[in-house]
Amino acid sequence: MATFRSVSVTRSYEQVVEQLLSRIRAGDFLPGSRLPTERELGELFGVSRGVIREAIKVLITLGAVESRQGSGT
């Protein structure tokens, strides 16, 4: 019988997290600098603001970004 490969399903926000982490690690976003707004990121990635919000939550949990009320991420 043929063997199967495991199936990997990635959600939109996971792809956003991967790309943003990659850019942060590459030094495109320096410590203390701001990420683009949710709206701008949504347009750049071609996803809804809800997807961006979910990605930001993951990045906060990972300690990669901080969110400051009124100041952005």
Secondary structure, 3 states (H helix, E strand, C coil): CCCCCCCCCCCHHHHHHHHHHHHHHCCCCCCCCCCCCHHHHHHHHCCCHHHHHHHHHHHHHHCCCCCECCCEC
